[in-house]
């Protein structure tokens, strides 16, 4: 099927209805076909049994249904499954299924590669190849549903490959598709968008009609460290980021999640914990402490269990709600971008782009009072 045909998976319900009318069909035909694709997960027009064969054949000449295929599945001893998916143009992207009791969380990608260049992330070593379409974003969910038909995906996180806010229009369209009551029926309260901190797009996201939970990849308590490990901070520093987050509209009982990847000797000291608690004071939030998941494309090390425990204990003592996220999938290519990077021939260790003599090399932290 020609790739240039419009993709039904990328259409909202209103788009599909308008498309049907433009083709000279009745509006309800658009909803009928859209429900098959987004509610029942149909991947072929032949699955649409309550639509006449002639109508199915005509639709098949006007539109296509998705284009992702599952190329590889890795299963960890802890039950985590990592999927390498291939797009219609041969690009590899990733999605991860993480079981936790009755909960099953899926991490999905928004781009092929990423332009943000976080120094600890394997995806950064790929660079940015292209944005995913809304159809490629939602199709990750539908493929996962077929892979685990006996389990319900309860939570969705835009925390795979890519910076979701760099692909803003496709992100919002995919949210509208996935949250439609006539389609996938996911609740926005169970969807989280993770960002490295694109301040202008944060302001836009806060005004959307479909507003997911917000997670911010912070990873440092001051600009000196964040500049070194997350170059985006040089454009929108912590002060600008915190101002945008303090202005972000939160619904009742919602909090902003801050993700803090612990890197040995870089951001895991008790002084860093104290700075973090001061920085986030007054923000309705929680902090997920994530011990770094090692991969061969980065020079960092995971802190010792003692250092991890000491960091969390200090933040809690200072009144900051913190939760330790146990690394998942250590025995597979579980770090973001690692599986796709290997598939594209990556794997060399890439040193930091800043001069680094060790932890003492970083400038002293600023006064955050």
GIHU-V127850 format. One record per residue. N is the residue number from 0. SS is DSSP state (H for helix, E for strand, C for the rest). BURIAL is I if it has 24 or more other C-alpha atoms within 12 Angstrom, else O. D_FIRST is the distance of its C-alpha to the first C-alpha in Angstrom with 1 decimal. Layout:
((N:SS:BURIAL:D_FIRST) (N:SS:BURIAL:D_FIRST))
This chain:
((0:C:O:0.0) (1:C:O:3.8) (2:C:O:6.3) (3:C:O:8.7) (4:C:O:8.0) (5:E:I:10.9) (6:E:I:10.9) (7:H:I:13.0) (8:H:I:14.6) (9:H:I:16.0) (10:C:I:17.7) (11:C:I:21.2) (12:H:I:22.4) (13:H:I:23.9) (14:H:I:20.7) (15:H:I:18.8) (16:H:I:21.8) (17:H:O:22.1) (18:H:I:18.4) (19:H:I:19.2) (20:H:O:22.4) (21:H:O:20.9) (22:C:O:18.6) (23:C:O:21.9) (24:C:O:21.6) (25:C:O:24.2) (26:H:O:24.3) (27:H:O:24.6) (28:H:I:21.2) (29:H:I:19.8) (30:H:I:22.1) (31:H:I:21.3) (32:H:I:17.6) (33:H:I:18.5) (34:H:I:21.1) (35:H:I:18.8) (36:H:I:16.6) (37:H:I:19.6) (38:C:I:22.5) (39:C:I:21.3) (40:C:I:18.6) (41:C:I:15.9) (42:C:I:12.7) (43:C:I:11.2) (44:H:I:12.2) (45:H:O:14.3) (46:H:O:16.6) (47:C:I:17.7) (48:C:O:20.6) (49:C:O:22.6) (50:C:O:20.1) (51:C:O:20.3) (52:H:O:17.7) (53:H:O:17.5) (54:H:I:16.9) (55:H:I:14.2) (56:H:O:12.4) (57:H:O:13.1) (58:H:I:11.9) (59:H:I:8.5) (60:H:O:8.4) (61:H:I:10.0) (62:E:I:8.8) (63:E:I:6.9) (64:C:I:9.4) (65:C:I:10.5) (66:C:I:9.7) (67:C:I:13.1) (68:E:I:14.4) (69:E:I:18.1) (70:E:O:19.4) (71:E:I:23.1) (72:E:I:25.6) (73:E:I:29.3) (74:E:O:31.9) (75:C:O:35.3) (76:C:O:38.5) (77:C:O:38.8) (78:C:I:35.6) (79:C:I:33.5) (80:E:I:29.9) (81:E:I:28.0) (82:E:I:24.2) (83:E:I:22.4) (84:E:I:18.8) (85:E:I:16.2) (86:C:I:13.9) (87:C:I:10.5) (88:C:O:12.9) (89:C:O:15.2) (90:C:I:17.9) (91:E:I:20.1) (92:E:I:21.4) (93:E:I:23.9) (94:E:I:24.9) (95:E:I:28.2) (96:E:I:29.6) (97:E:I:33.3) (98:E:I:35.4) (99:E:O:38.8) (100:C:O:40.6) (101:C:O:38.9) (102:E:O:36.8) (103:E:I:33.4) (104:E:I:32.3) (105:E:I:28.8) (106:E:I:28.7) (107:E:I:25.4) (108:C:I:24.3) (109:C:I:23.8) (110:E:I:23.3) (111:E:I:22.4) (112:E:I:26.0) (113:C:I:28.8) (114:C:I:31.1) (115:C:I:34.1) (116:C:I:35.5) (117:C:I:37.6) (118:C:I:39.7) (119:C:I:39.4) (120:C:I:35.6) (121:C:I:33.4) (122:H:I:30.4) (123:H:I:32.6) (124:H:I:32.6) (125:H:I:28.9) (126:C:I:29.5) (127:E:I:26.9) (128:E:O:23.5) (129:E:I:21.7) (130:E:I:21.5) (131:C:I:19.1) (132:C:I:17.4) (133:H:I:18.8) (134:H:I:15.6) (135:H:I:16.1) (136:H:I:19.7) (137:H:I:19.6) (138:H:I:17.1) (139:H:I:19.8) (140:H:I:22.0) (141:H:I:19.8) (142:H:I:19.1) (143:H:I:22.9) (144:H:I:23.7) (145:H:O:22.0) (146:H:I:23.8) (147:C:O:27.1) (148:C:O:27.0) (149:C:O:30.8) (150:C:O:31.4) (151:C:I:30.8) (152:C:I:29.8) (153:C:I:32.8) (154:E:I:32.5) (155:E:I:29.9) (156:E:I:30.7) (157:E:I:28.9) (158:C:I:30.6) (159:C:I:28.1) (160:C:I:27.0) (161:C:I:27.6) (162:C:I:30.0) (163:H:I:28.5) (164:H:I:30.7) (165:H:I:29.3) (166:H:I:25.9) (167:H:I:27.8) (168:H:O:25.6) (169:H:I:22.7) (170:H:I:25.4) (171:H:I:26.9) (172:H:I:23.7) (173:H:I:22.8) (174:H:I:26.4) (175:H:I:26.2) (176:H:I:23.2) (177:H:I:24.7) (178:C:I:28.1) (179:C:I:27.2) (180:C:O:29.3) (181:C:O:26.6) (182:C:I:24.1) (183:C:I:24.8) (184:C:I:28.4) (185:C:I:29.4) (186:C:I:32.8) (187:H:I:33.2) (188:H:I:36.4) (189:H:I:34.5) (190:E:I:32.2) (191:E:I:33.5) (192:E:I:32.4) (193:E:I:34.0) (194:E:I:34.8) (195:C:I:37.0) (196:C:I:38.6) (197:C:I:37.0) (198:H:I:39.8) (199:H:O:38.5) (200:H:I:35.3) (201:H:I:37.5) (202:H:I:39.4) (203:H:O:36.2) (204:H:I:35.0) (205:C:I:38.4) (206:C:O:37.9) (207:C:O:34.5) (208:C:O:34.3) (209:C:I:32.5) (210:C:I:34.6) (211:C:I:34.0) (212:E:I:36.7) (213:E:I:37.4) (214:E:I:38.0) (215:E:I:39.3) (216:E:I:39.2) (217:C:I:42.9) (218:C:I:44.1) (219:C:I:47.3) (220:C:I:50.4) (221:C:I:51.2) (222:H:I:49.8) (223:H:I:51.2) (224:H:I:49.2) (225:H:I:46.0) (226:H:I:46.1) (227:H:I:46.2) (228:H:I:43.4) (229:C:I:41.2) (230:H:I:41.1) (231:H:I:39.7) (232:H:I:43.2) (233:H:O:44.6) (234:C:O:42.7) (235:C:I:43.3) (236:C:I:46.2) (237:H:I:47.3) (238:H:I:49.6) (239:H:O:46.8) (240:H:I:44.5) (241:H:I:47.3) (242:H:O:48.1) (243:H:I:44.5) (244:H:I:44.5) (245:H:I:47.9) (246:H:O:46.6) (247:C:I:43.4) (248:C:I:43.6) (249:C:O:43.8) (250:C:O:43.7) (251:C:O:46.5) (252:C:O:46.5) (253:C:O:43.7) (254:C:I:44.4) (255:E:I:42.7) (256:E:I:41.9) (257:E:I:42.9) (258:E:I:41.4) (259:E:I:43.9) (260:E:I:43.0) (261:E:I:46.3) (262:C:I:46.8) (263:C:I:50.0) (264:C:I:52.6) (265:C:I:50.4) (266:C:I:50.2) (267:C:I:51.8) (268:C:I:55.5) (269:H:I:57.7) (270:H:I:58.2) (271:H:I:54.4) (272:H:I:54.5) (273:H:I:57.2) (274:H:I:55.5) (275:H:I:52.3) (276:H:I:54.3) (277:H:I:56.1) (278:H:I:52.9) (279:C:I:51.2) (280:C:O:54.4) (281:C:O:53.9) (282:C:I:50.1) (283:C:I:48.8) (284:E:I:47.0) (285:E:I:46.6) (286:E:I:46.0) (287:E:I:43.8) (288:E:I:45.5) (289:E:I:42.9) (290:E:I:44.5) (291:C:I:42.4) (292:C:I:39.8) (293:C:I:40.5) (294:C:I:37.9) (295:C:I:38.7) (296:C:I:37.3) (297:C:I:40.2) (298:C:I:44.0) (299:C:I:45.0) (300:C:O:46.7) (301:C:I:46.6) (302:C:I:50.0) (303:C:O:52.4) (304:H:O:52.5) (305:H:O:55.9) (306:H:I:54.6) (307:H:I:51.7) (308:H:I:54.2) (309:H:I:56.6) (310:H:I:54.1) (311:H:I:53.0) (312:H:I:56.6) (313:H:I:57.6) (314:H:I:54.9) (315:H:O:55.8) (316:H:O:59.4) (317:C:O:58.8) (318:C:O:57.1) (319:C:I:53.4) (320:C:I:51.1) (321:E:I:49.4) (322:E:I:47.2) (323:E:I:46.6) (324:E:O:43.1) (325:C:O:43.3) (326:C:I:40.9) (327:C:I:38.1) (328:C:I:36.2) (329:C:I:38.8) (330:C:O:38.1) (331:C:I:34.4) (332:C:I:32.5) (333:C:I:33.1) (334:C:I:33.9) (335:C:I:31.2) (336:C:I:29.1) (337:H:I:30.8) (338:H:I:28.1) (339:H:I:25.5) (340:H:I:28.2) (341:H:I:29.1) (342:H:O:25.5) (343:C:I:25.6) (344:C:O:29.0) (345:C:O:31.3) (346:C:O:34.5) (347:C:O:37.4) (348:C:O:40.0) (349:C:O:40.0) (350:C:O:43.4) (351:C:I:44.0) (352:C:O:44.1) (353:C:O:47.5) (354:C:O:50.8) (355:C:O:51.7) (356:C:O:55.0) (357:C:O:54.4) (358:H:O:54.7) (359:H:O:57.8) (360:H:O:56.0) (361:C:I:54.3) (362:C:O:56.4) (363:C:O:58.4) (364:C:I:56.6) (365:C:O:57.4) (366:C:O:59.6) (367:C:O:57.2) (368:C:O:60.1))
